[in-house]
Amino acid sequence: MGLVYSQIKLSNPVLPDLSAITVRCLADTGSTYLVIPEHIAIQLKLAILETREATTADGGSYSVPYAGPVRVHFENRNCFVGALIMGDEVLLGAVPMEDMDLVVMPKMLKLAVNPDSPNIPRGLVK
């Protein structure tokens, strides 16, 4: 499967007058979190909440800032999450994708709203 990129909007719900940022993200089902570069965290004026340990694909382990909240918007979906601050690109991990009920369509190299629930997100609570 190739890499799946998409456009999302990120904003700081604590500062509603601050404009949202449209970014290109990698839909990364192997990542747990939303991951953003430092310059995006600065633009969104995010508060650092704590430090978390992140393990990267190459097996490296790093202590990185965890900030939030961040509002993530994709098509007719949105969620509120924390973000790890690291790297040089935005990664949309499994937690925000599950929260918004999004699916990766590998054949089309596309991120999409779950076709089984096109109008509102659906999730398991049991």
RADACOR-V873527 format. One record per helix or strand of 2 or more residues. SS is the DSSP state (H for helix, E for strand). FROM is the first residue (numbers start at 1). LEN is the number of residues. Records with the same first field share a line. If there is no record, write none. Layout:
# RADACOR-V873527
SS=FROM-LEN + FROM-LEN
This chain:
# RADACOR-V873527
E=5-7 + 21-7 + 34-3 + 47-9 + 61-14 + 77-9 + 90-3 + 102-4 + 110-4
H=38-6 + 94-6 + 115-3
